[in-house]
Amino acid sequence: MKSEHKNAIVADKIATVILYCIAGFFLLLLAGFTAYIIVKGIMAYQPGIFSFERTGIGVELFNTVYLVLISLIISVPIGVGAGIYMAEYAKAGKVTNYLRICIETLSSLPSIVIGLFGYLVFIYMTGSKYNLFAGALAVSILSLPLLTTVTEDAIRAVPSIYKEGSLAVGATHWQTIVQICLPVAMPRIITGIILAAGRGFGEAAALLYTAGMSSNVNPNIWNPFDPMSLLCPFRPGDTLALHIWALKTESMTPNADQIADFSAAVLLVLIFAFSLGSRILGARLDRKMSGK
């Protein structure tokens, strides 16, 4: 028995070392990849590159943030609501199983297929031109399965004693969900939102057929109903990811590679800043909701 116990301890230590090595390898790989992009971006910096002129990336940077915000406004309420329904209201049966199959199928669809669907429904069938709102809808479709699954798992992970205690003092089911379950599950839900936003920041294929590959705006116009305004969601607009792809594949400008390298670095920093800001906001909400 003692020898078996010692062998189990040795096997556990070996497995732990192997897992730490794997984690360290991926951490080093991520650090090297990040450093490579950032260094190349810094070396490619040029004065005026953040301008809103055709030689700058100001418009593409704004389009990226704007499109992701619109997509989150659309997808977060629907995805979180669907997750709450699946966790708290959906009864086991054929309908629920069918919904799960639909969610799993939607999450596995290639983004280019979503882009073609978005072109057919949001552009062709509506008689519209390429626009940011159609791109946001396409990105929202990509984000919905993730947000639904994460929210459902987060709600189900809330200890049952919390729900029972809330119901015991006279709270309704909905009050229990809103005031108990959601605050407890909020950190995991915010993680899902960060992942959904990260996909939106880096998405290109789905936007090729919906948002368009060019931007024609006047940065001095702030009327959201003017098609030349930056704030108009129904205008064509290329994001940083699309801009990088275009610069690397079909641009004829002499410094296209340098602009693409700097755009990649900006996109990476943008994703990191959004993730960090969301984490900080989630931590504050968690402290506020839990009374810490």
C-alpha positions in Angstrom: 0.0 0.0 0.0 2.8 2.3 0.9 4.6 1.7 -2.4 1.3 2.4 -4.3 0.9 5.6 -2.4 4.4 6.7 -3.2 3.9 5.9 -6.9 0.7 7.9 -6.9 2.6 10.9 -5.4 5.4 10.6 -7.9 3.0 10.3 -10.8 1.1 13.4 -9.5 4.3 15.4 -9.3 5.4 14.3 -12.8 2.0 15.3 -14.2 2.1 18.6 -12.4 5.6 19.4 -13.9 4.4 18.4 -17.4 1.3 20.6 -17.1 3.4 23.6 -15.8 5.8 23.1 -18.7 3.0 23.1 -21.2 1.5 26.3 -19.6 4.9 27.9 -19.6 5.4 27.1 -23.3 2.1 28.7 -24.3 2.8 31.7 -22.1 6.3 32.2 -23.7 4.7 31.7 -27.2 2.1 34.4 -26.4 4.8 36.7 -25.0 7.0 36.2 -28.0 4.1 36.7 -30.5 3.0 39.9 -28.7 6.5 41.3 -28.5 7.1 40.6 -32.2 4.0 42.5 -33.2 4.5 45.4 -30.8 8.2 45.9 -31.8 7.4 45.8 -35.5 4.6 48.2 -34.9 6.8 50.7 -33.0 9.4 50.5 -35.8 6.7 51.2 -38.4 5.4 54.3 -36.6 5.1 57.4 -38.8 4.0 60.9 -37.8 0.4 61.5 -38.6 -0.5 57.8 -38.8 -3.5 58.4 -36.4 -5.0 61.1 -38.6 -8.4 60.7 -40.3 -6.9 61.2 -43.7 -6.5 58.4 -46.2 -2.8 58.0 -45.2 -3.8 57.5 -41.5 -5.7 54.8 -39.6 -7.9 57.1 -37.5 -11.1 56.2 -39.3 -10.4 52.5 -39.2 -9.6 52.6 -35.5 -12.9 54.5 -34.8 -14.8 52.0 -37.0 -13.4 49.1 -35.1 -14.4 50.4 -31.7 -17.8 51.7 -33.0 -18.7 48.4 -34.7 -17.8 46.3 -31.6 -19.8 48.5 -29.3 -22.8 48.3 -31.6 -22.5 44.5 -31.8 -22.2 44.2 -28.0 -25.3 46.4 -27.5 -27.2 44.0 -29.7 -25.7 40.6 -28.6 -25.2 41.0 -24.9 -28.9 41.5 -23.9 -30.0 38.7 -26.2 -27.2 36.3 -25.3 -27.5 36.9 -21.5 -31.3 36.6 -21.7 -31.0 33.4 -23.7 -28.5 32.0 -21.1 -30.8 32.9 -18.3 -33.7 31.2 -20.1 -31.7 28.0 -20.7 -30.5 27.9 -17.1 -33.6 28.8 -15.2 -36.7 28.4 -17.3 -36.1 25.8 -20.1 -37.4 22.4 -19.2 -35.7 19.2 -20.3 -37.3 17.9 -23.5 -37.1 17.9 -27.2 -37.5 21.6 -27.6 -34.6 22.3 -25.2 -32.4 19.7 -26.9 -33.2 21.3 -30.3 -32.2 24.7 -29.0 -28.9 23.3 -27.7 -28.2 21.7 -31.0 -28.9 25.0 -32.8 -26.6 26.9 -30.4 -23.8 24.4 -30.9 -24.2 24.4 -34.6 -24.2 28.2 -34.8 -21.0 28.4 -32.7 -19.2 26.0 -35.1 -20.2 27.9 -38.3 -17.2 29.5 -40.1 -17.3 33.3 -40.0 -17.2 33.5 -43.8 -20.6 31.7 -43.9 -22.0 34.2 -41.4 -20.7 36.9 -43.7 -22.5 35.5 -46.7 -25.6 35.1 -44.7 -25.3 38.7 -43.5 -24.8 39.9 -47.1 -27.9 38.0 -48.2 -30.2 39.1 -45.4 -28.9 42.5 -44.2 -27.6 43.8 -47.6 -29.3 42.1 -50.6 -32.8 41.5 -49.2 -33.0 45.0 -47.6 -31.6 46.7 -50.7 -28.9 48.3 -48.7 -25.3 49.1 -49.3 -22.4 47.9 -47.2 -22.7 49.4 -43.7 -21.4 49.1 -40.2 -24.7 48.1 -38.7 -24.9 45.1 -41.0 -21.4 44.2 -39.9 -22.3 44.6 -36.3 -25.3 42.3 -36.8 -23.1 39.7 -38.4 -20.6 39.9 -35.5 -23.5 39.6 -33.1 -24.5 36.3 -34.7 -21.0 35.0 -34.1 -21.1 36.2 -30.4 -24.5 34.9 -29.4 -23.6 31.2 -28.9 -20.6 32.1 -26.8 -22.6 34.6 -24.6 -25.5 32.2 -24.2 -23.3 29.3 -23.2 -21.2 31.3 -20.8 -24.2 32.9 -19.2 -26.0 29.5 -18.8 -22.9 27.9 -17.2 -22.4 30.9 -14.9 -26.0 30.9 -13.7 -25.9 27.1 -13.1 -22.7 27.4 -11.2 -24.3 29.7 -8.6 -24.6 27.7 -5.3 -28.2 26.5 -4.8 -28.1 27.8 -1.2 -28.1 31.3 -2.5 -31.3 30.8 -4.5 -33.0 28.9 -1.7 -32.1 31.6 0.8 -33.5 34.3 -1.5 -36.7 32.4 -2.2 -37.1 31.6 1.5 -37.3 35.3 2.4 -40.1 35.9 -0.1 -38.3 37.0 -3.2 -39.7 35.9 -6.6 -37.9 33.8 -9.1 -37.1 36.8 -11.2 -35.9 38.9 -8.3 -33.7 36.0 -7.3 -32.2 35.9 -10.8 -31.6 39.6 -11.0 -30.5 40.4 -7.5 -28.7 37.1 -6.5 -27.7 35.0 -9.5 -26.6 37.6 -11.9 -24.3 39.5 -9.4 -22.7 36.2 -8.4 -22.3 35.1 -12.0 -21.2 38.5 -13.3 -17.4 37.9 -13.4 -17.9 34.8 -15.6 -20.4 36.7 -17.8 -17.9 39.5 -18.2 -15.3 37.0 -19.3 -17.7 35.9 -22.0 -18.3 39.5 -23.1 -14.5 40.0 -23.3 -14.1 36.9 -25.5 -17.0 38.1 -27.7 -15.6 41.6 -28.1 -12.1 40.1 -28.8 -13.6 38.2 -31.7 -15.3 41.3 -32.9 -12.1 43.3 -32.9 -10.3 40.7 -34.9 -13.1 39.6 -37.3 -12.5 40.2 -41.0 -14.2 37.5 -43.0 -17.8 38.2 -41.8 -17.2 41.9 -42.4 -16.0 41.6 -46.0 -19.6 41.1 -47.2 -21.4 43.4 -44.7 -19.4 46.4 -43.5 -17.4 47.0 -46.7 -13.8 47.6 -47.5 -13.7 51.4 -47.6 -14.7 54.5 -45.6 -15.7 57.9 -47.0 -16.3 60.2 -44.0 -15.9 63.8 -42.9 -14.5 63.8 -39.3 -16.0 67.3 -38.8 -19.6 66.1 -39.2 -21.1 64.7 -36.0 -24.7 64.3 -37.1 -25.4 60.5 -36.9 -28.0 60.8 -39.7 -25.5 62.2 -42.2 -23.9 59.4 -44.3 -20.6 61.2 -44.2 -20.6 61.3 -40.4 -18.3 59.1 -38.3 -21.3 58.3 -36.0 -23.6 57.1 -38.8 -24.0 53.4 -38.4 -25.4 53.0 -41.9 -22.3 53.9 -43.9 -19.6 51.6 -45.3 -16.6 51.3 -43.0 -13.5 49.1 -42.9 -12.1 48.0 -39.5 -8.5 47.6 -38.6 -8.5 43.9 -39.3 -9.9 44.5 -42.8 -7.5 47.4 -43.3 -4.5 45.1 -42.4 -5.7 42.4 -44.8 -6.2 45.0 -47.6 -2.8 46.6 -47.0 -1.0 43.2 -47.1 -2.8 41.8 -50.2 -3.9 44.5 -52.6 -2.5 47.9 -51.5 -0.3 49.8 -54.0 1.0 52.4 -51.6 4.8 52.3 -51.0 4.5 52.1 -47.1 1.6 49.7 -47.0 3.6 47.0 -45.0 4.6 49.6 -42.4 1.1 50.8 -42.0 -0.2 47.3 -41.7 2.4 46.4 -39.0 1.5 49.5 -37.0 -2.2 48.7 -37.4 -1.6 45.2 -36.1 0.1 46.6 -33.0 -2.7 49.1 -32.4 -5.3 46.3 -32.7 -3.4 44.2 -30.2 -3.1 47.0 -27.7 -6.8 47.9 -28.2 -7.9 44.3 -27.4 -5.6 44.3 -24.3 -6.9 47.7 -23.1 -10.5 46.6 -23.6 -9.9 43.3 -21.7 -8.1 45.1 -18.9 -10.8 47.7 -18.6 -13.6 45.1 -18.6 -11.8 43.1 -15.9 -11.5 46.2 -13.7 -15.1 47.1 -14.3 -16.1 43.5 -13.5 -14.1 43.5 -10.3 -15.7 46.8 -9.1 -19.2 45.4 -9.9 -18.4 42.3 -8.0 -17.3 44.2 -5.0 -20.4 46.4 -5.1 -22.8 43.6 -5.6 -21.2 41.4 -2.9 -20.9 44.3 -0.4 -17.1 44.0 0.0 
